[in-house]
Amino acid sequence: MFTGIVERRGRVLRPGRRLAVETGWSDLAHGESVAVAGVCLTVARLKGTAAEFDLVAETLKKTNLGALRKGDAVNLERALRHGDRLSGHLVQGHVEGTGTIVQSGKTLRVETELAAQMIPKGSITVDGVSLTIVDVEPGAFTVALIPVTRRITTLGRVRKGARVNLELDVMTKRPGKPSRITREFLRRAGF
């Protein structure tokens, strides 16, 4: 579990299926969970303050990690420990999809199919940053960025057209498509 409160920015040393990131942490452990751009990844190898993470096909399909290039900045957060203070909201690091930045600056406007599941004032993580949704419209949502968020995360430098990772807060998420499994379906199936 994470909070969406970014601890630092890392730098991509090697993109690809074995992602290498300069984290700046000298006390990471093999097997530890780290949110990289909001994606929960497991430390596979350590070399000084650099960590390597294995990316599986589903991660590459659902996130923007496959598009990273050498030198790109990424938001980093270590997993919660029992008794840690929750400053953001509970985040699993299970990115549900991506969105495209259509307006950047003090306010981000993001186009995404996930907007149908969002509610105004609900929580969301954008590239691992815990934010409050200001407004939702068909196919898009907006969030406001305070100065400290623009300064310490990658969102202060994000450009129009960038693809960002999105994870909705499970407690404020509207259900997506209704389940096709209804009482009538179960009755017809003999249950």
FENDA-V193468 format. One record per pair of residues at least 6 apart in sequence whose C-alpha atoms are under 8 Angstrom apart, sorted by the first residue. I is the first residue (numbers start at 1). J is the second residue. If there is no record, write none. Layout:
# FENDA-V193468
I	J
I	J
This chain:
# FENDA-V193468
1	79
1	80
1	90
1	91
1	92
1	93
2	35
2	77
2	78
2	79
2	80
2	89
2	90
2	91
2	92
2	93
3	80
3	86
3	87
3	88
3	89
3	90
3	91
3	130
4	38
4	77
4	88
4	89
4	90
4	91
4	125
4	128
4	129
4	130
5	77
5	87
5	88
5	128
5	129
5	130
6	75
6	76
6	77
6	128
6	129
6	152
6	153
7	75
7	76
7	77
7	78
8	23
8	75
8	76
8	77
8	152
8	153
9	23
9	73
9	74
9	75
9	76
9	152
9	153
9	154
10	21
10	22
10	23
10	24
10	73
10	74
10	75
10	76
11	21
11	22
11	23
11	70
11	71
11	72
11	73
11	74
12	19
12	20
12	21
12	22
12	68
12	69
12	70
12	71
12	72
12	73
12	74
13	19
13	20
13	21
13	22
13	70
13	71
14	20
14	21
14	69
14	70
15	66
15	68
15	69
15	70
16	55
16	66
16	68
17	53
17	54
17	55
17	56
17	66
18	52
18	53
18	54
18	55
19	52
19	53
19	54
19	55
20	50
20	51
20	52
20	53
21	50
21	51
21	52
22	49
22	50
22	51
23	49
23	50
23	51
23	76
24	49
24	50
25	49
25	50
26	48
26	49
27	49
28	46
28	49
29	43
29	46
30	42
30	43
30	44
30	45
30	46
31	42
31	43
31	44
32	42
32	43
32	79
33	40
33	41
33	42
33	43
33	78
33	79
34	40
34	41
34	42
34	43
34	76
34	77
34	78
34	79
35	41
35	75
35	76
35	77
35	78
35	79
35	93
35	128
36	74
36	75
36	76
36	77
36	128
37	65
37	74
37	75
37	76
37	127
37	128
37	165
38	75
38	76
38	93
38	94
38	95
38	125
38	126
38	127
38	128
38	129
38	165
38	166
38	167
39	63
39	93
39	94
39	95
39	127
39	128
39	165
40	92
40	93
40	94
41	53
41	54
41	55
42	53
42	54
43	51
43	52
43	53
43	54
44	51
44	52
44	53
44	54
45	51
45	52
45	53
46	52
59	65
60	66
62	95
62	96
62	97
62	98
63	95
63	96
63	97
63	98
63	164
63	165
64	98
64	163
64	164
64	165
73	154
74	154
75	127
75	128
75	129
75	153
75	154
76	128
77	128
88	130
88	131
89	123
89	130
89	169
90	169
91	125
91	167
91	169
93	128
93	167
94	167
95	165
95	166
95	167
96	165
96	166
96	167
96	168
97	114
97	165
97	166
97	167
98	112
98	163
98	164
98	165
98	166
99	110
99	111
99	112
99	113
99	163
99	164
99	165
99	166
100	110
100	111
100	112
100	160
100	161
100	162
100	163
100	164
101	108
101	109
101	110
101	111
101	158
101	159
101	160
101	161
101	162
101	163
101	164
102	108
102	109
102	110
102	111
102	160
102	161
103	109
103	110
103	159
103	160
104	158
104	159
104	160
105	145
105	156
106	144
106	145
106	146
106	147
106	150
107	142
107	143
107	144
107	145
108	142
108	143
108	144
108	145
109	140
109	141
109	142
109	143
110	140
110	141
110	142
111	139
111	140
111	141
112	139
112	140
112	141
113	139
113	140
114	139
115	136
115	137
115	138
115	139
115	140
115	141
116	138
116	139
116	174
116	176
117	173
117	174
117	175
117	176
118	136
118	168
118	172
118	173
118	174
119	133
119	135
119	136
119	172
119	173
119	174
120	132
120	133
120	134
120	135
120	136
121	132
121	133
121	134
121	135
122	132
122	133
122	169
122	172
122	173
123	130
123	131
123	132
123	133
123	168
123	169
123	172
124	130
124	131
124	132
124	133
124	166
124	167
124	168
124	169
125	131
125	165
125	166
125	167
125	168
125	169
126	164
126	165
126	166
126	167
127	155
127	164
127	165
127	166
128	165
128	166
128	167
129	153
131	143
131	144
131	145
132	143
132	144
133	141
133	142
133	143
133	144
134	141
134	142
134	143
134	144
135	141
135	142
135	143
136	142
149	155
149	156
150	156
150	157
